[in-house]
Amino acid sequence: MRFHVESISRKRKIFFAFAHLLLYNFLLLLSKINLTSEIMSLLKWKTEYSVGVQEIDNQHKKLVELINKLFDAMKQGQANAVLGQILNELSSYAFSHFKTEEKYFKLFDYVEAQKHREIHQTFVKEISKFKNAFDAGQITLSISIFAFLKDWLHNHILGEDMKYVDCFAKNGLVQSEL
């Protein structure tokens, strides 16, 4: 049995259109339930995310806020109208945040600095891909973008960022209790 590329592509488009419609209806239903935005946030700041450096923790909180801002726009049916703006803001802010972390990596001669920088670069490239695809009309907001953002931030902070905590503490930078 041979499949034509056109039929696979068409089936894929229908599948994604159907998935998008289901997601939209689900979010519409949630908005009618009238739950608070705190309950409905995509990502919540937790003390376990703290790296003990107020400057960096505040930046992480801002990244959480930007992801939730996008999620809130989606819940209100305005996501595609603001997606480009929020992706720009997220990319710009993430770049600034990464510069802060990398400044300390250099200052304290952090042994995993190169690997961490590469992870930062990969994130910026992914956000750029989302933004370029959105600008070209190739994608709309999808659950995959949210999943990427949420998983990346959660896993990056709890995984990669926690690795530098000891180095920063040894150099006197840790300012708050973990």
C-alpha positions in Angstrom: 0.0 0.0 0.0 1.5 3.3 -1.1 0.5 6.7 0.4 0.7 9.9 -1.6 2.4 12.7 0.2 -0.6 14.9 -0.6 -3.0 12.7 1.3 -0.7 12.4 4.3 -0.2 16.2 4.3 -4.0 16.7 4.0 -4.7 14.2 6.8 -2.1 15.9 9.0 -3.7 19.3 8.4 -7.1 17.9 9.2 -5.8 16.3 12.4 -4.1 19.5 13.6 -7.2 21.6 12.7 -9.3 19.2 14.7 -6.8 19.2 17.6 -6.8 23.0 17.6 -10.6 23.1 17.6 -10.7 20.7 20.6 -8.2 22.8 22.5 -10.0 26.0 21.7 -13.3 24.5 22.9 -11.7 23.1 26.0 -10.3 26.6 26.9 -13.6 28.2 26.1 -15.3 25.8 28.5 -12.7 26.5 31.2 -13.2 30.3 30.8 -16.9 29.8 31.5 -16.3 27.8 34.7 -15.0 31.1 36.2 -11.9 29.7 38.0 -9.3 32.2 39.3 -6.2 32.9 37.1 -4.0 31.5 39.9 -5.7 28.1 39.6 -5.6 28.3 35.8 -2.0 29.4 35.4 0.0 27.3 33.1 3.1 27.6 35.4 3.3 28.6 39.0 6.5 29.8 40.7 7.5 27.4 43.4 10.2 27.9 46.1 11.9 24.8 44.7 12.8 26.9 41.6 14.9 29.3 43.7 18.6 29.3 42.9 19.2 31.4 46.0 20.1 34.5 44.0 17.4 37.1 44.1 18.4 38.8 40.8 18.1 35.4 39.0 15.1 34.3 40.9 13.3 37.5 39.9 14.2 37.0 36.3 12.9 33.4 36.4 9.7 34.7 37.9 9.4 37.2 35.0 9.8 34.3 32.5 7.1 32.4 34.3 4.9 35.5 34.1 5.5 35.9 30.3 4.6 32.3 29.7 1.4 32.7 31.8 0.6 35.9 29.9 0.6 34.0 26.7 -1.6 31.3 28.3 -4.0 33.8 29.6 -4.3 35.4 26.1 -5.1 31.9 24.8 -7.8 31.4 27.4 -9.4 34.7 26.3 -9.2 33.7 22.6 -6.6 36.4 21.9 -3.5 34.3 21.7 -2.8 34.7 18.0 -3.3 38.4 18.2 -0.6 38.7 20.9 1.6 35.7 20.2 4.2 37.6 18.1 4.5 40.3 20.7 4.9 37.9 23.6 7.3 35.7 21.7 9.4 38.8 21.0 9.3 39.8 24.7 10.0 36.3 25.9 13.0 36.0 23.5 14.4 39.4 24.5 13.9 38.8 28.2 15.4 35.3 28.0 18.4 36.7 26.2 18.9 39.3 28.9 18.4 36.7 31.7 20.9 34.4 30.0 23.5 37.2 29.9 23.1 37.6 33.6 23.7 33.9 34.3 26.6 33.8 31.9 28.2 36.9 33.5 28.4 34.9 36.7 29.6 31.8 34.9 32.6 33.8 33.6 33.2 35.6 36.9 33.2 32.4 38.9 34.8 30.2 36.3 31.8 27.8 36.3 33.0 24.4 34.9 29.7 23.7 33.0 29.5 27.2 31.5 29.9 26.1 27.9 27.3 23.4 28.0 24.9 25.8 29.8 25.5 28.5 27.2 24.7 26.0 24.4 21.4 25.1 26.1 20.6 28.8 26.3 21.4 29.2 22.6 19.2 26.3 21.7 16.3 27.9 23.6 16.7 31.2 21.8 16.8 29.4 18.4 13.6 27.5 19.2 11.8 30.7 20.2 13.1 32.3 17.0 11.8 29.4 15.0 8.3 29.7 16.6 8.4 33.5 16.0 9.5 33.2 12.3 6.9 30.5 11.6 4.2 32.6 13.2 5.3 35.7 11.2 5.2 33.6 8.0 1.6 32.4 8.9 2.8 28.9 9.1 1.7 28.3 12.7 -0.7 29.6 15.2 -0.5 29.2 18.9 -0.6 25.5 19.8 -0.4 23.3 22.9 3.1 22.2 21.6 4.4 25.7 22.1 3.1 25.8 25.6 4.4 22.4 26.4 7.8 23.4 25.1 7.9 26.6 27.1 6.6 25.0 30.3 8.8 21.9 30.1 11.8 23.9 29.1 11.6 26.4 32.0 10.7 23.8 34.6 13.4 21.4 33.5 16.0 24.0 32.9 15.6 25.6 36.3 15.4 22.4 38.3 18.0 20.6 36.2 20.6 22.9 34.6 20.3 26.0 36.8 20.5 24.0 40.1 23.9 22.8 39.0 25.5 26.2 39.4 24.1 26.9 42.8 27.1 25.4 44.6 29.5 27.3 42.5 27.7 30.6 43.1 27.4 29.9 46.8 31.1 29.1 47.1 31.7 32.6 45.6 29.4 34.3 48.0 26.6 35.1 45.5 23.7 33.0 47.0 21.6 35.6 48.9 18.5 33.8 49.9 17.6 30.4 51.4 16.8 27.6 49.0 
